[in-house]
Every structure is written in structure tokens, then in C-alpha cells.
Amino acid sequence: MADLNLPVLDLSELDNGPEAAARFRDDLRAATHEVGFFYLTGTGIPRELESRLHQAAIDFFALPEADKLAIENVKSPHFRGYTRVGGERTQGKVDWREQIDIGPERDAVDDPEAPDFSRLTGPNLWPDAQPELREVTDEWQDHLIGISRRLLRAWALALGADEGYFDQHFGEPSTLLKIVKYPGKSDPTPQQGVGAHKDSGVLTLLWVEPGKGGLQVQRDGEWVDAPTVPGAFVVNIGEMLEYATQGYLIATNHRVISPKAPDHRISVPFFFNPALDARLPLIELPDELAAEARGVTQDPTNPIHSLFGENALKSRLRAHPDVAAIHHADLVAARASS
């Protein structure tokens, strides 16, 4: 794997004694200080579960259009369900993909005094024609939540904090699972599967269909390919972890280039974030690390909030203007006038 453009870390090193665990934490800190992205092996995900998830994704996208549109996200004020090709935007430009968004299964908040971001809380939309989808995604997310917690505890120690630092500040985590299909394009030039962006939360674990490319990461001002690695996730941090470390760790621009027709690409990103009402405090870094903190990269048109719910709501309103217009016209108008 020496020719890969991203570091490779093995999570199982945390179980191989104190020296191996310390080496993993050092490598984790270095990868996310220098790159913001890495491959993660040794996660213990059962191959059988990986195969079931892949097949469930294939089966979902093969459903008749009527079955998918029955759970279209324009029917959900919580931005859940199916998004048709062209239904999501990045940096204002249309992404060439279709997907289903799955969040924590909760009741909607019925309180006019609740914060705006509480509108993101609510039930998922599940396809009646594929009842097994919920079972396999629940099982998948259970595994990835465990992996995410292990990584955050390792980061906390690597950054000079108590191991439970992030546990203390996360509350009940906000998760989001996307099952995405990038249809092939016949255009002669690369097309925007998903446009260049940084994730707005804390941590992303990405599973990609074996043998499929398209993901690119920005390193030193250049776009480099991040091909699939058998048995590995692609992991990256989001803007909130950059914020919490004042730029010692970096969130990195990345994008997906659409495959050439007749090929397609399936990927399943999982986003692990704090509770919507959680506010991440700044980590008090050791002096030697604080000296290397670069400050937070701020976009005046897209500010980073320490309160996760504000980040999440901002992102969803921008990415899905049709859902926003139907269900949250008051929020759109308020933000336009501010």
C-alpha cells in the first residue's frame, strides 16, 4: 500500500498492547494534523455484513421509481428518505447522484419554542418494498458507532485530553447514514458526483464499493485519488474537530468524480457527530501541539458554529433547497434577510 496517497492505520493496534496503542494514537494524530484523511483497516466489520449492505444498496436502487419516490425526501421535514439524481447541491451546484438518507429513529419535536435545529429530529422514511433495508443499516450503524467512539477516545489521548473527553461532550450522538449511487456519465469531461467540500461535523467513515474510484482529496493544493482499499474505510474529520483543536487537526476538501457510463459507483458514508444541542469546547492542547495549531479556516459565507445543530441545519438547508422551500420557508427567509 506504499503507493497510496493517504496514510493507512490499523485500528486493531489498539488491542495489541500499550506500545502498539501508543503508536496508533501517534499515527492518528499525525494523519489528521497533516492530511485530514486516512484509510482505516482492522475494524472487525464482518465480511458477511459488508456483503449484505452492498446487496441492500443494489436492491434499493433497483426498485421501481415509484417505490423510491414514495419515500422522497421532499415529504420529510427532517431531510430523510430518497433523493433523486440532481436533488442535492454542493457549493450551489447540482450533484450527480441518487441516495437515501437515514438518521436516528426518533419522534419529531412538537414544540414551537424548540431551537430551529430541532426540526432535524424525526422519523426516517423506509421503502415498503424492501423491509430488510432497515435491519441491515441498523446493524451496520451499530458497528460504526463503536468504531467512531474508539477513534474519538484515541484522539482525546493523542491530543493530551482525558480519554473520555469527547464522550463527555457528545451527549446522544447525531448520526447520518447515506447510501449513494453515482450513475455513469457519458460526458467527455469529469462531472460533479459531489462537489468539493469539507464535512461540517466531526467524523466520517466511508465505505466504497470494491474496485470503484472517483474519490479525490486535496493535498498541497492538488487533487489526488483515493482508490478503494480492500477491507478498509476511508476516514476523514470535519470542521467541528478542526474547530475544537483550533486548526491543529484539519478538515480537508474532497470531491467525487462521476464514473464513465455504463459504469456506476455505490458508496455508503456514515457521519458521527455530537447531539444537536451539544457545543464542543476548545481542547486545551499541550504547548508543543498548540504551537502547531493553524487556526480555523473560516468561510465568511459558511461559518463554523460550535453548536452542532446549527452546523447541521445550515448544511441541510443549503444542500436541499427544495425540502427547505417546502417545509422551512420561514428559516430560509430569516437567513436571507440576516
LINTAPE-V416062 format. One record per residue. RES is the residue in one letter. D_CENTER is the distance of its C-alpha to the mean C-alpha in Angstrom with 2 decimals. Layout:
[[RES;D_CENTER] [RES;D_CENTER]]
This chain:
[[M;24.31] [A;25.98] [D;25.40] [L;21.59] [N;20.09] [L;17.60] [P;18.75] [V;18.84] [L;18.69] [D;20.10] [L;18.92] [S;22.29] [E;24.05] [L;23.38] [D;25.91] [N;28.48] [G;30.30] [P;30.12] [E;30.50] [A;27.73] [A;25.37] [A;26.37] [R;25.85] [F;22.28] [R;21.56] [D;23.32] [D;21.39] [L;18.02] [R;19.25] [A;20.64] [A;17.66] [T;15.43] [H;18.52] [E;19.50] [V;16.57] [G;13.16] [F;12.20] [F;13.88] [Y;14.55] [L;14.86] [T;17.82] [G;19.93] [T;17.45] [G;20.08] [I;18.17] [P;21.18] [R;21.74] [E;23.10] [L;19.92] [E;18.00] [S;20.82] [R;20.78] [L;17.13] [H;17.89] [Q;21.07] [A;19.60] [A;17.31] [I;20.46] [D;22.51] [F;20.34] [F;20.41] [A;24.10] [L;24.97] [P;27.47] [E;26.11] [A;27.81] [D;25.90] [K;22.51] [L;23.77] [A;25.11] [I;21.63] [E;20.54] [N;18.20] [V;21.10] [K;22.71] [S;20.09] [P;20.19] [H;16.95] [F;14.98] [R;14.86] [G;16.32] [Y;16.97] [T;16.49] [R;19.18] [V;19.15] [G;19.21] [G;17.92] [E;14.87] [R;15.28] [T;13.81] [Q;16.35] [G;18.72] [K;18.94] [V;18.45] [D;15.81] [W;17.62] [R;15.67] [E;15.99] [Q;13.59] [I;13.56] [D;11.25] [I;11.90] [G;11.72] [P;14.20] [E;17.63] [R;19.72] [D;22.68] [A;22.48] [V;23.80] [D;27.36] [D;28.37] [P;29.26] [E;29.13] [A;25.53] [P;23.11] [D;21.57] [F;18.03] [S;19.52] [R;19.52] [L;15.90] [T;17.35] [G;18.94] [P;19.34] [N;17.47] [L;19.39] [W;20.38] [P;22.54] [D;26.08] [A;26.72] [Q;24.17] [P;24.42] [E;23.11] [L;19.53] [R;19.04] [E;20.61] [V;18.59] [T;15.14] [D;16.48] [E;17.66] [W;14.53] [Q;12.50] [D;15.52] [H;15.34] [L;11.72] [I;12.44] [G;15.47] [I;13.91] [S;11.54] [R;14.76] [R;16.74] [L;14.64] [L;14.81] [R;18.52] [A;19.07] [W;17.60] [A;19.83] [L;22.86] [A;22.15] [L;22.09] [G;25.33] [A;24.20] [D;24.98] [E;22.91] [G;22.03] [Y;21.05] [F;17.46] [D;18.72] [Q;21.27] [H;19.06] [F;16.15] [G;18.30] [E;16.94] [P;13.16] [S;11.06] [T;8.60] [L;7.11] [L;7.63] [K;8.23] [I;11.23] [V;12.02] [K;15.39] [Y;16.44] [P;20.22] [G;22.58] [K;24.23] [S;27.84] [D;27.83] [P;29.30] [T;26.70] [P;22.95] [Q;21.03] [Q;17.72] [G;15.40] [V;12.70] [G;14.11] [A;13.71] [H;11.30] [K;9.60] [D;6.35] [S;8.28] [G;7.45] [V;8.25] [L;6.43] [T;3.92] [L;6.46] [L;7.34] [W;10.69] [V;12.88] [E;16.29] [P;18.92] [G;20.79] [K;18.60] [G;17.81] [G;16.49] [L;13.57] [Q;15.02] [V;14.38] [Q;16.73] [R;19.16] [D;22.36] [G;22.23] [E;21.99] [W;19.48] [V;19.37] [D;18.33] [A;15.91] [P;17.54] [T;16.76] [V;18.39] [P;19.91] [G;18.60] [A;15.74] [F;11.98] [V;10.52] [V;8.91] [N;8.15] [I;8.55] [G;8.02] [E;11.15] [M;12.09] [L;12.81] [E;14.68] [Y;16.46] [A;17.41] [T;18.96] [Q;20.43] [G;19.13] [Y;20.12] [L;16.58] [I;14.99] [A;11.80] [T;12.47] [N;12.72] [H;11.63] [R;12.50] [V;13.50] [I;17.22] [S;18.57] [P;20.73] [K;24.46] [A;26.14] [P;26.99] [D;23.99] [H;20.55] [R;17.16] [I;14.93] [S;11.39] [V;9.15] [P;5.38] [F;4.91] [F;3.46] [F;6.90] [N;8.80] [P;12.55] [A;14.80] [L;15.11] [D;18.47] [A;17.62] [R;18.55] [L;17.56] [P;20.85] [L;21.44] [I;21.97] [E;25.56] [L;25.28] [P;28.34] [D;30.55] [E;29.91] [L;26.12] [A;26.56] [A;28.85] [E;26.06] [A;23.59] [R;23.25] [G;22.45] [V;19.44] [T;18.91] [Q;19.48] [D;19.49] [P;22.31] [T;20.98] [N;17.47] [P;18.16] [I;15.95] [H;16.96] [S;17.37] [L;17.12] [F;13.57] [G;14.83] [E;16.13] [N;12.95] [A;11.20] [L;14.44] [K;14.97] [S;11.81] [R;12.70] [L;16.30] [R;15.86] [A;13.69] [H;16.03] [P;19.48] [D;21.32] [V;19.85] [A;20.40] [A;23.95] [I;24.85] [H;23.64] [H;23.17] [A;25.85] [D;27.04] [L;23.83] [V;23.71] [A;27.36] [A;27.05] [R;24.40] [A;26.48] [S;29.53] [S;28.14]]
